[in-house]
Amino acid sequence: MIVPLALRMGVGVMGQDSGRGHHINTPREGVIKRRQFLTVTIGALVFGGLLVAGCGSADAPVGAEGASTDLSGVTQNRDKALPAAQRFVILPAFNSEAVLDKETGLVWEKSPQPTSAKWSVARRTCIEKKVGGQTGWRLPTLAELASLVDPSIAPPGPTLPPGHPFLAVQSAVYWSETRVDEDARGSWGVHFGLGGGATFINWAHSVQFWCVRDGMKVDQ
C-alpha cells in the first residue's frame, strides 16, 4: 500500500500537528517538498525512457521498416539527376548499339528486341545475346528497370526521360528478373505506358524484354 508522504513524515495534512510533537509544515514548505519530489520522479522517468529507447534501437533489425526492394547495386540518386544528354552515353566500344546510364552505371541495349516472349525465353535470350559484339547480358531487376522511368511522362508514354537515345522502346510491359517469391509462377514487370508502374506477370504470358549489362566506366 502506498502511504502518503505527509503521513510517513508524521505530519498532518495541510500543516496540522499529528499529536506527536513533530515540526508542523507550513503551506509554503509543503509546496516546496512536493515540487522537489515531482522533479526527482519526472527526471527518473525520463532517464529510464531514454535507456529503453536506446536499447530498442540497438536491437532493431536494419532495414526492417520500409526496405521493400533490394536495389541490387543500383546507385541512382534522384537528388543529382542528370539531363538526358549528359546521363546517357552511346558506346562506340559496342558499335554504338549500347547505352551507358551514368546515373546507375548500367549498360542497356540501345534498341530492345521488338518481339515479346515468355519470361524463361526472354531470360535465356538475354544470357545468350551479343550486342555490339559483347556478351554478358541479362534481364534487369525490377529496381534497375524502374530506374529508367520518368514518372512525369503522361500516358501513353513511353515513360523515359525526354531526350533519351533509345530506339524502339514500346509503351508496354517489360519483364524484370525479379520474382515475387521462390514459389511464384510469375515475375514483376514495368509498364512503360502507364506511368512506369510495377505489375505482376504470369510466366505463361509473353511480354517485351530489355537486356542490360553490368556497369562499366565511361571510357570503356
Backbone torsions as a table, in degrees:
resi	resn	phi	psi	omega
1	MET	NA	136.6	179.9
2	ILE	-83.8	122.4	-179.9
3	VAL	-96.1	129.1	179.3
4	PRO	-55.8	145.9	-177.8
5	LEU	-57.0	-39.8	-176.4
6	ALA	-65.9	-39.2	-179.2
7	LEU	-69.7	-38.5	179.0
8	ARG	-63.0	-28.2	179.5
9	MET	-85.6	-3.1	180.0
10	GLY	74.2	24.6	-176.4
11	VAL	-119.5	135.1	178.8
12	GLY	-68.5	152.8	177.8
13	VAL	-64.5	145.3	178.1
14	MET	64.0	25.1	171.6
15	GLY	86.0	8.9	179.1
16	GLN	-82.0	141.4	179.3
17	ASP	-68.7	136.1	-180.0
18	SER	-83.7	-0.5	178.3
19	GLY	94.5	3.7	-178.5
20	ARG	-104.1	5.1	176.0
21	GLY	80.7	11.8	-180.0
22	HIS	-77.6	166.2	178.3
23	HIS	-62.7	137.3	179.5
24	ILE	-91.9	121.9	177.8
25	ASN	-71.9	136.7	171.5
26	THR	-80.6	160.8	176.9
27	PRO	-55.1	-37.7	-178.6
28	ARG	-66.1	-41.3	179.2
29	GLU	-65.2	-37.8	178.4
30	GLY	-62.5	-40.8	179.8
31	VAL	-64.5	-43.0	-179.1
32	ILE	-62.4	-43.1	-179.0
33	LYS	-66.7	-40.8	178.9
34	ARG	-63.2	-39.4	178.1
35	ARG	-63.4	-41.9	179.2
36	GLN	-63.2	-42.6	180.0
37	PHE	-63.0	-44.5	-179.6
38	LEU	-66.2	-38.0	-180.0
39	THR	-62.1	-46.3	-180.0
40	VAL	-64.3	-42.3	-178.0
41	THR	-64.9	-47.6	-179.5
42	ILE	-62.7	-42.3	179.4
43	GLY	-60.6	-39.7	179.0
44	ALA	-65.9	-41.1	179.8
45	LEU	-63.8	-44.1	179.9
46	VAL	-62.7	-44.6	179.8
47	PHE	-62.6	-41.7	177.9
48	GLY	-62.8	-39.6	178.6
49	GLY	-63.3	-38.7	178.5
50	LEU	-65.3	-37.8	178.3
51	LEU	-65.1	-43.1	178.9
52	VAL	-63.1	-43.8	-179.8
53	ALA	-63.1	-40.7	-179.8
54	GLY	-64.3	-40.4	179.0
55	CYS	-67.8	-38.7	-179.4
56	GLY	-64.3	-40.8	-178.7
57	SER	-69.7	-29.2	179.2
58	ALA	-70.5	-32.7	-177.2
59	ASP	-87.3	-13.6	-175.7
60	ALA	-69.1	133.3	179.8
61	PRO	-68.4	138.8	179.9
62	VAL	-67.9	131.4	177.2
63	GLY	79.5	9.5	-178.4
64	ALA	-69.5	-25.1	-178.6
65	GLU	-114.3	119.6	172.4
66	GLY	80.6	7.4	178.9
67	ALA	-103.1	72.9	-170.7
68	SER	-84.8	-24.1	-173.8
69	THR	-133.2	129.2	174.6
70	ASP	-74.4	124.3	-177.0
71	LEU	-76.5	-11.8	172.7
72	SER	52.7	43.9	174.6
73	GLY	89.1	-2.2	179.0
74	VAL	-70.2	131.1	-175.3
75	THR	-114.3	28.1	-177.9
76	GLN	-65.4	138.6	178.6
77	ASN	-130.7	103.9	-177.2
78	ARG	-65.5	-23.1	178.1
79	ASP	-70.0	-19.7	179.3
80	LYS	-120.6	37.2	-177.1
81	ALA	-62.4	137.0	-179.5
82	LEU	-97.6	149.7	170.5
83	PRO	-60.7	151.5	-176.4
84	ALA	-55.4	-36.9	-178.3
85	ALA	-64.2	-27.7	178.3
86	GLN	-97.5	-28.2	-175.4
87	ARG	-72.9	-42.9	-173.6
88	PHE	-103.7	131.7	-178.5
89	VAL	-125.5	120.1	174.5
90	ILE	-73.9	130.8	-170.3
91	LEU	-98.8	112.5	175.4
92	PRO	-60.6	-30.6	-179.5
93	ALA	-64.0	-17.8	177.4
94	PHE	-108.1	28.0	-177.0
95	ASN	56.0	31.3	-179.8
96	SER	59.3	27.1	179.3
97	GLU	-103.8	3.1	-179.7
98	ALA	-136.7	155.9	-175.5
99	VAL	-128.1	129.5	174.8
100	LEU	-89.5	128.8	172.3
101	ASP	-94.7	108.9	-175.1
102	LYS	-71.5	-17.1	177.7
103	GLU	-76.8	-31.8	-176.9
104	THR	-113.7	-18.3	-176.5
105	GLY	80.7	5.4	-179.5
106	LEU	-88.5	152.4	177.6
107	VAL	-113.0	126.0	-177.0
108	TRP	-114.0	153.6	169.0
109	GLU	-60.0	136.8	176.2
110	LYS	-69.7	-36.7	-179.7
111	SER	-128.2	99.2	178.5
112	PRO	-62.0	155.1	178.6
113	GLN	-59.8	130.6	-174.6
114	PRO	-76.3	-18.4	-177.9
115	THR	-89.2	153.8	179.3
116	SER	-91.3	165.6	-180.0
117	ALA	-159.6	160.3	171.7
118	LYS	-69.9	161.4	-173.2
119	TRP	-58.2	-45.5	-177.8
120	SER	-63.7	-37.9	179.2
121	VAL	-70.3	-43.4	179.4
122	ALA	-61.5	-42.1	-179.7
123	ARG	-63.1	-46.2	179.8
124	ARG	-66.6	-38.9	-179.6
125	THR	-61.2	-42.9	179.1
126	CYS	-64.3	-42.6	-178.3
127	ILE	-62.2	-37.7	-176.6
128	GLU	-89.5	-3.6	-170.6
129	LYS	-78.4	150.9	168.3
130	LYS	-121.0	128.3	176.8
131	VAL	-122.4	120.7	-176.4
132	GLY	61.7	29.0	-179.5
133	GLY	79.9	4.9	-175.6
134	GLN	-110.7	139.5	175.4
135	THR	-99.9	-170.5	177.6
136	GLY	94.4	21.4	-177.4
137	TRP	-90.9	160.3	-178.5
138	ARG	-160.6	169.6	170.6
139	LEU	-72.4	143.2	178.1
140	PRO	-77.5	157.4	170.1
141	THR	-72.8	168.0	178.2
142	LEU	-59.6	-42.9	-179.0
143	ALA	-64.6	-40.0	180.0
144	GLU	-66.3	-44.3	180.0
145	LEU	-64.9	-41.6	179.9
146	ALA	-67.5	-20.4	-179.7
147	SER	-66.6	-17.5	178.8
148	LEU	-85.4	-11.6	-173.3
149	VAL	-75.8	134.8	169.0
150	ASP	-110.4	101.2	-174.7
151	PRO	-66.9	-10.2	179.2
152	SER	-78.2	-12.0	179.2
153	ILE	-79.8	122.3	-177.5
154	ALA	-77.9	154.6	173.9
155	PRO	-56.9	148.1	10.7
156	PRO	-88.4	6.5	176.9
157	GLY	79.9	-155.0	3.3
158	PRO	-70.8	150.0	-173.7
159	THR	-83.7	64.8	176.5
160	LEU	-113.5	154.8	-179.4
161	PRO	-58.7	137.6	178.0
162	PRO	-57.4	137.6	179.7
163	GLY	86.8	6.4	179.5
164	HIS	-65.0	155.3	-176.8
165	PRO	-94.5	3.2	-174.3
166	PHE	-73.7	152.2	179.9
167	LEU	-122.7	149.6	172.7
168	ALA	64.2	20.6	175.0
169	VAL	-78.6	126.1	-174.7
170	GLN	-96.9	156.2	175.0
171	SER	-82.6	72.1	-171.9
172	ALA	-148.2	179.9	177.9
173	VAL	-83.8	137.0	177.1
174	TYR	-120.3	136.7	179.0
175	TRP	-63.0	147.3	164.0
176	SER	-118.9	165.3	176.7
177	GLU	-73.8	-20.5	-169.4
178	THR	-72.9	121.3	175.7
179	ARG	-92.1	156.5	178.5
180	VAL	-68.6	-46.4	173.4
181	ASP	-159.7	178.6	-174.1
182	GLU	-65.4	-27.7	-177.4
183	ASP	-97.1	1.6	-175.9
184	ALA	-69.6	153.4	176.3
185	ARG	-110.5	35.9	178.9
186	GLY	-167.5	176.9	-180.0
187	SER	-138.1	167.2	177.3
188	TRP	-79.3	147.1	173.4
189	GLY	-132.8	167.5	177.4
190	VAL	-118.3	130.4	-179.4
191	HIS	-95.0	107.8	-178.4
192	PHE	-82.8	8.5	176.6
193	GLY	-111.8	-14.1	-176.8
194	LEU	-124.8	56.2	175.7
195	GLY	78.4	5.8	178.1
196	GLY	76.5	23.9	-179.1
197	GLY	-74.9	153.0	177.6
198	ALA	-81.1	143.2	179.7
199	THR	-144.3	145.9	179.6
200	PHE	-86.7	131.8	-178.9
201	ILE	-124.3	126.7	175.8
202	ASN	-68.2	144.2	-177.7
203	TRP	-64.5	-15.0	179.0
204	ALA	-73.3	-16.0	-177.3
205	HIS	-93.8	156.7	176.3
206	SER	-110.3	126.5	176.6
207	VAL	-135.5	-179.9	-178.7
208	GLN	-72.8	162.9	174.6
209	PHE	-147.9	153.8	-173.3
210	TRP	-138.9	114.9	-174.7
211	CYS	-82.2	149.1	-179.1
212	VAL	-132.6	160.3	178.8
213	ARG	-130.8	148.4	-178.6
214	ASP	-63.8	162.7	-168.7
215	GLY	-60.4	162.5	-179.9
216	MET	-154.9	167.4	175.9
217	LYS	-79.5	154.8	-176.0
218	VAL	-62.3	-33.2	-174.9
219	ASP	-87.5	4.1	178.4
220	GLN	-74.4	NA	NA
